């Protein structure tokens, strides 16, 4: 497997976004130009972490993704707390399984943003609960895609 690309590497193509929760994993995918993130699905956590990582690897292959972006729950002040360290450890494991670069991205407020967006779309609380993890993954991925595009445009 190739080493993960540095965070400033050029990534062109479809990207998968993940919101790694304790019970569920929200999945989002970008378009093939890596410009627009869309919610995809919600995976239930499995006691066998290897099984869920293989499922994510299958999604990478299915979507022909060139990279994966994982939300990291930084503290409000931007520091790395226990939850962020747990996700960073899982990112390291995913790098050993997926065969594509895996990037961490700040996910502060992504779930709140997803709830607000879904509420504005008219979904009731029960409907929001069913899709909020995928919507949060899309918010994380879209923010990462926008930041990357902004950085690329600033260097041209």
Secondary structure, DSSP 8 states (H G I E B T S, - for coil): ------TTS---S-EEEEEE-SSEEEEEEE-TTS--EEEEEEEE--SSHHHHHHHHHHHHHHHT-SEEEEEE---TTS---HHHHHHHHHHHHHHHHHSSEEEEEE-TTHHHHHHHHHHHTT--HHHHHHHHHHHHHHHHHHHHHHHHHHHHHHT-
